[in-house]
Amino acid sequence: MKTIYCYEFKYKQMSVRVASSDIGAVRVKIGSGKNDNLIKDMKAYRGEVEFQRDFKKNKFLVDILKAYLNGDNPGTDIPWDVHGTPFMLDVWENTRRIPYGETRTYAEIALMTGKPKAARAVGQALHRNQLLIIIPCHRVVSSRGIGGFGSGIDIKKYLLNIEGSPLRF
């Protein structure tokens, strides 16, 4: 049976929940903490696994996230252990390549995946992104504005502002 190591910390008014396996990062979730159960949420993606609370196994991830939230660009090229369709994995990989402080539209990511008419599908794939900040879906915006964000528009704006994105909110 696979083991997933979980840890939670607070940053300002946000709860930051992380999980990793012996392969790589499994989950990064940011929110207010209300109705947020990381383990219950991951069971939908993972099925049968053992969960353990463990800071040491997540220290690499916590250090990256704390540096990022403090305004640094620590780099996020780390191993992942996430599941998705081939299209989702392609969307996530192309999103991971968006440079710090820059944005792309859903249509641009669709073009990068070789499916230029799949902007809505890109949005759905990003909604299922399990690694916020590591796969920086907050950098993907609508051609008409900010677009959506699973953790809420306020957090998306906050993350874009940390990076000094030219889209100021």
HUKA-V690286 format. One record per residue. N is the residue number from 1. PSI is psi in whole degrees, -180 to 180 (* if undefined). Layout:
# HUKA-V690286
N&PSI ; N&PSI
This chain:
# HUKA-V690286
1&138 ; 2&145 ; 3&135 ; 4&129 ; 5&127 ; 6&151 ; 7&151 ; 8&141 ; 9&162 ; 10&141 ; 11&114 ; 12&-125 ; 13&10 ; 14&145 ; 15&131 ; 16&119 ; 17&132 ; 18&156 ; 19&147 ; 20&165 ; 21&-175 ; 22&-11 ; 23&-42 ; 24&-166 ; 25&135 ; 26&-38 ; 27&138 ; 28&123 ; 29&135 ; 30&136 ; 31&-170 ; 32&-16 ; 33&-12 ; 34&130 ; 35&37 ; 36&105 ; 37&102 ; 38&-46 ; 39&-46 ; 40&-43 ; 41&-43 ; 42&-29 ; 43&-31 ; 44&-33 ; 45&-29 ; 46&-27 ; 47&-131 ; 48&107 ; 49&163 ; 50&134 ; 51&135 ; 52&141 ; 53&125 ; 54&114 ; 55&-45 ; 56&-42 ; 57&-16 ; 58&4 ; 59&-42 ; 60&-41 ; 61&-43 ; 62&-44 ; 63&-43 ; 64&-47 ; 65&-41 ; 66&-42 ; 67&-46 ; 68&-50 ; 69&-21 ; 70&6 ; 71&4 ; 72&165 ; 73&82 ; 74&-7 ; 75&142 ; 76&26 ; 77&81 ; 78&162 ; 79&144 ; 80&158 ; 81&73 ; 82&157 ; 83&142 ; 84&172 ; 85&164 ; 86&-39 ; 87&-45 ; 88&-46 ; 89&-38 ; 90&-44 ; 91&-46 ; 92&-41 ; 93&-43 ; 94&-36 ; 95&-39 ; 96&-29 ; 97&-6 ; 98&123 ; 99&150 ; 100&131 ; 101&-2 ; 102&164 ; 103&162 ; 104&159 ; 105&164 ; 106&-39 ; 107&-39 ; 108&-40 ; 109&-40 ; 110&-44 ; 111&-41 ; 112&-29 ; 113&-5 ; 114&12 ; 115&78 ; 116&-18 ; 117&14 ; 118&31 ; 119&-42 ; 120&-38 ; 121&-34 ; 122&-46 ; 123&-41 ; 124&-41 ; 125&-42 ; 126&-31 ; 127&-26 ; 128&6 ; 129&126 ; 130&-5 ; 131&71 ; 132&146 ; 133&-47 ; 134&-47 ; 135&97 ; 136&69 ; 137&-19 ; 138&-18 ; 139&-3 ; 140&124 ; 141&165 ; 142&156 ; 143&-14 ; 144&7 ; 145&-152 ; 146&-29 ; 147&-166 ; 148&175 ; 149&126 ; 150&-31 ; 151&2 ; 152&145 ; 153&-36 ; 154&-40 ; 155&-38 ; 156&-47 ; 157&-43 ; 158&-47 ; 159&-41 ; 160&-38 ; 161&-36 ; 162&-42 ; 163&-6 ; 164&32 ; 165&143 ; 166&-18 ; 167&99 ; 168&137 ; 169&*
